[in-house]
Amino acid sequence: MQRFASRYVHPADRERFLSFTVPAALYERASASPKSFITAPFRILMSDGHYA
């Protein structure tokens, strides 16, 4: 995740992304979710060089 974040996640979103993707925390939040999954928006670098 560190490598992905450093290459593709918008700099302003990286710390939040890395916190969100900690495996134990992901499992805990997904287990507590009524749908057994969680989502969060992060800006990701697209092939044309912009973040979406």
mmCIF file of the N, C-alpha and C atoms, coordinates in Angstrom:
data_MODEL
# 
_entry.id   MODEL 
# 
loop_
_atom_site.group_PDB 
_atom_site.id 
_atom_site.type_symbol 
_atom_site.label_atom_id 
_atom_site.label_alt_id 
_atom_site.label_comp_id 
_atom_site.label_asym_id 
_atom_site.label_entity_id 
_atom_site.label_seq_id 
_atom_site.pdbx_PDB_ins_code 
_atom_site.Cartn_x 
_atom_site.Cartn_y 
_atom_site.Cartn_z 
_atom_site.occupancy 
_atom_site.B_iso_or_equiv 
_atom_site.pdbx_formal_charge 
_atom_site.auth_seq_id 
_atom_site.auth_comp_id 
_atom_site.auth_asym_id 
_atom_site.auth_atom_id 
_atom_site.pdbx_PDB_model_num 
ATOM 1   N N  . MET A 1 1  ? 0.813   -1.193 0.000   1.00 0.00 ? 1  MET A N  1 
ATOM 2   C CA . MET A 1 1  ? 0.000   0.000  0.000   1.00 0.00 ? 1  MET A CA 1 
ATOM 3   C C  . MET A 1 1  ? 0.857   1.257  0.000   1.00 0.00 ? 1  MET A C  1 
ATOM 4   N N  . GLN A 1 2  ? 1.995   1.192  0.676   1.00 0.00 ? 2  GLN A N  1 
ATOM 5   C CA . GLN A 1 2  ? 2.895   2.364  0.705   1.00 0.00 ? 2  GLN A CA 1 
ATOM 6   C C  . GLN A 1 2  ? 3.323   2.736  -0.715  1.00 0.00 ? 2  GLN A C  1 
ATOM 7   N N  . ARG A 1 3  ? 3.730   1.732  -1.486  1.00 0.00 ? 3  ARG A N  1 
ATOM 8   C CA . ARG A 1 3  ? 4.186   1.987  -2.853  1.00 0.00 ? 3  ARG A CA 1 
ATOM 9   C C  . ARG A 1 3  ? 3.047   2.533  -3.710  1.00 0.00 ? 3  ARG A C  1 
ATOM 10  N N  . PHE A 1 4  ? 1.883   1.900  -3.627  1.00 0.00 ? 4  PHE A N  1 
ATOM 11  C CA . PHE A 1 4  ? 0.733   2.370  -4.390  1.00 0.00 ? 4  PHE A CA 1 
ATOM 12  C C  . PHE A 1 4  ? 0.405   3.815  -4.015  1.00 0.00 ? 4  PHE A C  1 
ATOM 13  N N  . ALA A 1 5  ? 0.353   4.086  -2.726  1.00 0.00 ? 5  ALA A N  1 
ATOM 14  C CA . ALA A 1 5  ? 0.021   5.436  -2.262  1.00 0.00 ? 5  ALA A CA 1 
ATOM 15  C C  . ALA A 1 5  ? 1.028   6.458  -2.768  1.00 0.00 ? 5  ALA A C  1 
ATOM 16  N N  . SER A 1 6  ? 2.305   6.131  -2.692  1.00 0.00 ? 6  SER A N  1 
ATOM 17  C CA . SER A 1 6  ? 3.324   7.101  -3.106  1.00 0.00 ? 6  SER A CA 1 
ATOM 18  C C  . SER A 1 6  ? 3.300   7.365  -4.611  1.00 0.00 ? 6  SER A C  1 
ATOM 19  N N  . ARG A 1 7  ? 2.833   6.392  -5.378  1.00 0.00 ? 7  ARG A N  1 
ATOM 20  C CA . ARG A 1 7  ? 2.807   6.562  -6.833  1.00 0.00 ? 7  ARG A CA 1 
ATOM 21  C C  . ARG A 1 7  ? 1.484   7.090  -7.372  1.00 0.00 ? 7  ARG A C  1 
ATOM 22  N N  . TYR A 1 8  ? 0.371   6.683  -6.760  1.00 0.00 ? 8  TYR A N  1 
ATOM 23  C CA . TYR A 1 8  ? -0.928  6.906  -7.399  1.00 0.00 ? 8  TYR A CA 1 
ATOM 24  C C  . TYR A 1 8  ? -1.944  7.706  -6.592  1.00 0.00 ? 8  TYR A C  1 
ATOM 25  N N  . VAL A 1 9  ? -1.768  7.807  -5.298  1.00 0.00 ? 9  VAL A N  1 
ATOM 26  C CA . VAL A 1 9  ? -2.753  8.522  -4.483  1.00 0.00 ? 9  VAL A CA 1 
ATOM 27  C C  . VAL A 1 9  ? -2.341  9.986  -4.368  1.00 0.00 ? 9  VAL A C  1 
ATOM 28  N N  . HIS A 1 10 ? -3.305  10.869 -4.522  1.00 0.00 ? 10 HIS A N  1 
ATOM 29  C CA . HIS A 1 10 ? -3.039  12.312 -4.432  1.00 0.00 ? 10 HIS A CA 1 
ATOM 30  C C  . HIS A 1 10 ? -2.326  12.610 -3.112  1.00 0.00 ? 10 HIS A C  1 
ATOM 31  N N  . PRO A 1 11 ? -1.298  13.445 -3.146  1.00 0.00 ? 11 PRO A N  1 
ATOM 32  C CA . PRO A 1 11 ? -0.534  13.743 -1.926  1.00 0.00 ? 11 PRO A CA 1 
ATOM 33  C C  . PRO A 1 11 ? -1.393  14.155 -0.727  1.00 0.00 ? 11 PRO A C  1 
ATOM 34  N N  . ALA A 1 12 ? -2.444  14.903 -0.957  1.00 0.00 ? 12 ALA A N  1 
ATOM 35  C CA . ALA A 1 12 ? -3.299  15.341 0.147   1.00 0.00 ? 12 ALA A CA 1 
ATOM 36  C C  . ALA A 1 12 ? -4.132  14.196 0.731   1.00 0.00 ? 12 ALA A C  1 
ATOM 37  N N  . ASP A 1 13 ? -4.262  13.092 0.003   1.00 0.00 ? 13 ASP A N  1 
ATOM 38  C CA . ASP A 1 13 ? -5.064  11.947 0.452   1.00 0.00 ? 13 ASP A CA 1 
ATOM 39  C C  . ASP A 1 13 ? -4.225  10.794 0.993   1.00 0.00 ? 13 ASP A C  1 
ATOM 40  N N  . ARG A 1 14 ? -2.918  10.849 0.849   1.00 0.00 ? 14 ARG A N  1 
ATOM 41  C CA . ARG A 1 14 ? -2.072  9.694  1.168   1.00 0.00 ? 14 ARG A CA 1 
ATOM 42  C C  . ARG A 1 14 ? -2.160  9.231  2.608   1.00 0.00 ? 14 ARG A C  1 
ATOM 43  N N  . GLU A 1 15 ? -2.043  10.139 3.549   1.00 0.00 ? 15 GLU A N  1 
ATOM 44  C CA . GLU A 1 15 ? -2.075  9.739  4.959   1.00 0.00 ? 15 GLU A CA 1 
ATOM 45  C C  . GLU A 1 15 ? -3.419  9.092  5.304   1.00 0.00 ? 15 GLU A C  1 
ATOM 46  N N  . ARG A 1 16 ? -4.491  9.680  4.839   1.00 0.00 ? 16 ARG A N  1 
ATOM 47  C CA . ARG A 1 16 ? -5.821  9.130  5.088   1.00 0.00 ? 16 ARG A CA 1 
ATOM 48  C C  . ARG A 1 16 ? -5.985  7.766  4.413   1.00 0.00 ? 16 ARG A C  1 
ATOM 49  N N  . PHE A 1 17 ? -5.466  7.617  3.188   1.00 0.00 ? 17 PHE A N  1 
ATOM 50  C CA . PHE A 1 17 ? -5.516  6.350  2.471   1.00 0.00 ? 17 PHE A CA 1 
ATOM 51  C C  . PHE A 1 17 ? -4.761  5.267  3.234   1.00 0.00 ? 17 PHE A C  1 
ATOM 52  N N  . LEU A 1 18 ? -3.558  5.598  3.677   1.00 0.00 ? 18 LEU A N  1 
ATOM 53  C CA . LEU A 1 18 ? -2.758  4.603  4.398   1.00 0.00 ? 18 LEU A CA 1 
ATOM 54  C C  . LEU A 1 18 ? -3.417  4.214  5.712   1.00 0.00 ? 18 LEU A C  1 
ATOM 55  N N  . SER A 1 19 ? -4.018  5.137  6.398   1.00 0.00 ? 19 SER A N  1 
ATOM 56  C CA . SER A 1 19 ? -4.745  4.813  7.623   1.00 0.00 ? 19 SER A CA 1 
ATOM 57  C C  . SER A 1 19 ? -5.960  3.941  7.318   1.00 0.00 ? 19 SER A C  1 
ATOM 58  N N  . PHE A 1 20 ? -6.644  4.256  6.246   1.00 0.00 ? 20 PHE A N  1 
ATOM 59  C CA . PHE A 1 20 ? -7.840  3.512  5.853   1.00 0.00 ? 20 PHE A CA 1 
ATOM 60  C C  . PHE A 1 20 ? -7.508  2.068  5.494   1.00 0.00 ? 20 PHE A C  1 
ATOM 61  N N  . THR A 1 21 ? -6.327  1.828  4.930   1.00 0.00 ? 21 THR A N  1 
ATOM 62  C CA . THR A 1 21 ? -5.993  0.503  4.417   1.00 0.00 ? 21 THR A CA 1 
ATOM 63  C C  . THR A 1 21 ? -5.205  -0.377 5.388   1.00 0.00 ? 21 THR A C  1 
ATOM 64  N N  . VAL A 1 22 ? -5.072  0.022  6.631   1.00 0.00 ? 22 VAL A N  1 
ATOM 65  C CA . VAL A 1 22 ? -4.436  -0.854 7.627   1.00 0.00 ? 22 VAL A CA 1 
ATOM 66  C C  . VAL A 1 22 ? -5.311  -2.098 7.744   1.00 0.00 ? 22 VAL A C  1 
ATOM 67  N N  . PRO A 1 23 ? -4.755  -3.296 7.472   1.00 0.00 ? 23 PRO A N  1 
ATOM 68  C CA . PRO A 1 23 ? -5.585  -4.510 7.415   1.00 0.00 ? 23 PRO A CA 1 
ATOM 69  C C  . PRO A 1 23 ? -6.475  -4.749 8.642   1.00 0.00 ? 23 PRO A C  1 
ATOM 70  N N  . ALA A 1 24 ? -5.953  -4.646 9.828   1.00 0.00 ? 24 ALA A N  1 
ATOM 71  C CA . ALA A 1 24 ? -6.760  -4.907 11.024  1.00 0.00 ? 24 ALA A CA 1 
ATOM 72  C C  . ALA A 1 24 ? -7.908  -3.908 11.139  1.00 0.00 ? 24 ALA A C  1 
ATOM 73  N N  . ALA A 1 25 ? -7.634  -2.654 10.831  1.00 0.00 ? 25 ALA A N  1 
ATOM 74  C CA . ALA A 1 25 ? -8.671  -1.625 10.903  1.00 0.00 ? 25 ALA A CA 1 
ATOM 75  C C  . ALA A 1 25 ? -9.724  -1.846 9.818   1.00 0.00 ? 25 ALA A C  1 
ATOM 76  N N  . LEU A 1 26 ? -9.292  -2.229 8.622   1.00 0.00 ? 26 LEU A N  1 
ATOM 77  C CA . LEU A 1 26 ? -10.240 -2.531 7.546   1.00 0.00 ? 26 LEU A CA 1 
ATOM 78  C C  . LEU A 1 26 ? -11.178 -3.645 7.968   1.00 0.00 ? 26 LEU A C  1 
ATOM 79  N N  . TYR A 1 27 ? -10.621 -4.714 8.493   1.00 0.00 ? 27 TYR A N  1 
ATOM 80  C CA . TYR A 1 27 ? -11.428 -5.860 8.912   1.00 0.00 ? 27 TYR A CA 1 
ATOM 81  C C  . TYR A 1 27 ? -12.417 -5.450 9.998   1.00 0.00 ? 27 TYR A C  1 
ATOM 82  N N  . GLU A 1 28 ? -11.940 -4.696 10.959  1.00 0.00 ? 28 GLU A N  1 
ATOM 83  C CA . GLU A 1 28 ? -12.802 -4.275 12.068  1.00 0.00 ? 28 GLU A CA 1 
ATOM 84  C C  . GLU A 1 28 ? -13.966 -3.412 11.573  1.00 0.00 ? 28 GLU A C  1 
ATOM 85  N N  . ARG A 1 29 ? -13.671 -2.443 10.717  1.00 0.00 ? 29 ARG A N  1 
ATOM 86  C CA . ARG A 1 29 ? -14.729 -1.570 10.211  1.00 0.00 ? 29 ARG A CA 1 
ATOM 87  C C  . ARG A 1 29 ? -15.700 -2.336 9.301   1.00 0.00 ? 29 ARG A C  1 
ATOM 88  N N  . ALA A 1 30 ? -15.177 -3.222 8.464   1.00 0.00 ? 30 ALA A N  1 
ATOM 89  C CA . ALA A 1 30 ? -16.049 -4.008 7.578   1.00 0.00 ? 30 ALA A CA 1 
ATOM 90  C C  . ALA A 1 30 ? -16.927 -4.952 8.390   1.00 0.00 ? 30 ALA A C  1 
ATOM 91  N N  . SER A 1 31 ? -16.384 -5.533 9.431   1.00 0.00 ? 31 SER A N  1 
ATOM 92  C CA . SER A 1 31 ? -17.165 -6.433 10.286  1.00 0.00 ? 31 SER A CA 1 
ATOM 93  C C  . SER A 1 31 ? -18.302 -5.693 10.980  1.00 0.00 ? 31 SER A C  1 
ATOM 94  N N  . ALA A 1 32 ? -18.082 -4.450 11.321  1.00 0.00 ? 32 ALA A N  1 
ATOM 95  C CA . ALA A 1 32 ? -19.091 -3.651 12.003  1.00 0.00 ? 32 ALA A CA 1 
ATOM 96  C C  . ALA A 1 32 ? -20.118 -3.055 11.039  1.00 0.00 ? 32 ALA A C  1 
ATOM 97  N N  . SER A 1 33 ? -19.823 -3.091 9.757   1.00 0.00 ? 33 SER A N  1 
ATOM 98  C CA . SER A 1 33 ? -20.719 -2.526 8.756   1.00 0.00 ? 33 SER A CA 1 
ATOM 99  C C  . SER A 1 33 ? -21.881 -3.484 8.483   1.00 0.00 ? 33 SER A C  1 
ATOM 100 N N  . PRO A 1 34 ? -23.094 -2.978 8.349   1.00 0.00 ? 34 PRO A N  1 
ATOM 101 C CA . PRO A 1 34 ? -24.235 -3.845 8.048   1.00 0.00 ? 34 PRO A CA 1 
ATOM 102 C C  . PRO A 1 34 ? -24.083 -4.591 6.715   1.00 0.00 ? 34 PRO A C  1 
ATOM 103 N N  . LYS A 1 35 ? -23.318 -4.025 5.806   1.00 0.00 ? 35 LYS A N  1 
ATOM 104 C CA . LYS A 1 35 ? -23.133 -4.664 4.496   1.00 0.00 ? 35 LYS A CA 1 
ATOM 105 C C  . LYS A 1 35 ? -21.815 -5.412 4.386   1.00 0.00 ? 35 LYS A C  1 
ATOM 106 N N  . SER A 1 36 ? -21.014 -5.447 5.439   1.00 0.00 ? 36 SER A N  1 
ATOM 107 C CA . SER A 1 36 ? -19.729 -6.144 5.481   1.00 0.00 ? 36 SER A CA 1 
ATOM 108 C C  . SER A 1 36 ? -18.686 -5.572 4.529   1.00 0.00 ? 36 SER A C  1 
ATOM 109 N N  . PHE A 1 37 ? -18.864 -4.324 4.131   1.00 0.00 ? 37 PHE A N  1 
ATOM 110 C CA . PHE A 1 37 ? -17.833 -3.644 3.358   1.00 0.00 ? 37 PHE A CA 1 
ATOM 111 C C  . PHE A 1 37 ? -17.881 -2.166 3.685   1.00 0.00 ? 37 PHE A C  1 
ATOM 112 N N  . ILE A 1 38 ? -16.798 -1.489 3.361   1.00 0.00 ? 38 ILE A N  1 
ATOM 113 C CA . ILE A 1 38 ? -16.715 -0.053 3.602   1.00 0.00 ? 38 ILE A CA 1 
ATOM 114 C C  . ILE A 1 38 ? -16.117 0.605  2.366   1.00 0.00 ? 38 ILE A C  1 
ATOM 115 N N  . THR A 1 39 ? -16.397 1.874  2.204   1.00 0.00 ? 39 THR A N  1 
ATOM 116 C CA . THR A 1 39 ? -15.835 2.634  1.090   1.00 0.00 ? 39 THR A CA 1 
ATOM 117 C C  . THR A 1 39 ? -15.404 4.004  1.579   1.00 0.00 ? 39 THR A C  1 
ATOM 118 N N  . ALA A 1 40 ? -14.505 4.598  0.832   1.00 0.00 ? 40 ALA A N  1 
ATOM 119 C CA . ALA A 1 40 ? -14.070 5.966  1.091   1.00 0.00 ? 40 ALA A CA 1 
ATOM 120 C C  . ALA A 1 40 ? -13.492 6.511  -0.209  1.00 0.00 ? 40 ALA A C  1 
ATOM 121 N N  . PRO A 1 41 ? -13.714 7.775  -0.491  1.00 0.00 ? 41 PRO A N  1 
ATOM 122 C CA . PRO A 1 41 ? -13.191 8.360  -1.721  1.00 0.00 ? 41 PRO A CA 1 
ATOM 123 C C  . PRO A 1 41 ? -11.730 8.804  -1.567  1.00 0.00 ? 41 PRO A C  1 
ATOM 124 N N  . PHE A 1 42 ? -10.931 8.476  -2.551  1.00 0.00 ? 42 PHE A N  1 
ATOM 125 C CA . PHE A 1 42 ? -9.535  8.913  -2.617  1.00 0.00 ? 42 PHE A CA 1 
ATOM 126 C C  . PHE A 1 42 ? -9.250  9.316  -4.055  1.00 0.00 ? 42 PHE A C  1 
ATOM 127 N N  . ARG A 1 43 ? -8.485  10.376 -4.218  1.00 0.00 ? 43 ARG A N  1 
ATOM 128 C CA . ARG A 1 43 ? -8.095  10.793 -5.568  1.00 0.00 ? 43 ARG A CA 1 
ATOM 129 C C  . ARG A 1 43 ? -6.923  9.932  -6.026  1.00 0.00 ? 43 ARG A C  1 
ATOM 130 N N  . ILE A 1 44 ? -7.114  9.286  -7.193  1.00 0.00 ? 44 ILE A N  1 
ATOM 131 C CA . ILE A 1 44 ? -6.126  8.368  -7.749  1.00 0.00 ? 44 ILE A CA 1 
ATOM 132 C C  . ILE A 1 44 ? -5.635  8.911  -9.082  1.00 0.00 ? 44 ILE A C  1 
ATOM 133 N N  . LEU A 1 45 ? -4.334  8.797  -9.321  1.00 0.00 ? 45 LEU A N  1 
ATOM 134 C CA . LEU A 1 45 ? -3.724  9.294  -10.551 1.00 0.00 ? 45 LEU A CA 1 
ATOM 135 C C  . LEU A 1 45 ? -4.195  8.472  -11.743 1.00 0.00 ? 45 LEU A C  1 
ATOM 136 N N  . MET A 1 46 ? -4.712  9.150  -12.749 1.00 0.00 ? 46 MET A N  1 
ATOM 137 C CA . MET A 1 46 ? -5.184  8.521  -13.981 1.00 0.00 ? 46 MET A CA 1 
ATOM 138 C C  . MET A 1 46 ? -4.050  8.482  -15.010 1.00 0.00 ? 46 MET A C  1 
ATOM 139 N N  . SER A 1 47 ? -4.230  7.688  -16.041 1.00 0.00 ? 47 SER A N  1 
ATOM 140 C CA . SER A 1 47 ? -3.191  7.530  -17.058 1.00 0.00 ? 47 SER A CA 1 
ATOM 141 C C  . SER A 1 47 ? -2.884  8.825  -17.812 1.00 0.00 ? 47 SER A C  1 
ATOM 142 N N  . ASP A 1 48 ? -3.829  9.769  -17.816 1.00 0.00 ? 48 ASP A N  1 
ATOM 143 C CA . ASP A 1 48 ? -3.597  11.033 -18.507 1.00 0.00 ? 48 ASP A CA 1 
ATOM 144 C C  . ASP A 1 48 ? -2.911  12.076 -17.600 1.00 0.00 ? 48 ASP A C  1 
ATOM 145 N N  . GLY A 1 49 ? -2.581  11.679 -16.357 1.00 0.00 ? 49 GLY A N  1 
ATOM 146 C CA . GLY A 1 49 ? -1.831  12.567 -15.469 1.00 0.00 ? 49 GLY A CA 1 
ATOM 147 C C  . GLY A 1 49 ? -2.668  13.380 -14.496 1.00 0.00 ? 49 GLY A C  1 
ATOM 148 N N  . HIS A 1 50 ? -3.985  13.287 -14.575 1.00 0.00 ? 50 HIS A N  1 
ATOM 149 C CA . HIS A 1 50 ? -4.800  14.019 -13.606 1.00 0.00 ? 50 HIS A CA 1 
ATOM 150 C C  . HIS A 1 50 ? -5.343  13.048 -12.549 1.00 0.00 ? 50 HIS A C  1 
ATOM 151 N N  . TYR A 1 51 ? -5.803  13.610 -11.446 1.00 0.00 ? 51 TYR A N  1 
ATOM 152 C CA . TYR A 1 51 ? -6.351  12.801 -10.353 1.00 0.00 ? 51 TYR A CA 1 
ATOM 153 C C  . TYR A 1 51 ? -7.867  12.822 -10.426 1.00 0.00 ? 51 TYR A C  1 
ATOM 154 N N  . ALA A 1 52 ? -8.452  11.667 -10.203 1.00 0.00 ? 52 ALA A N  1 
ATOM 155 C CA . ALA A 1 52 ? -9.922  11.554 -10.185 1.00 0.00 ? 52 ALA A CA 1 
ATOM 156 C C  . ALA A 1 52 ? -10.340 10.743 -8.991  1.00 0.00 ? 52 ALA A C  1 
# 
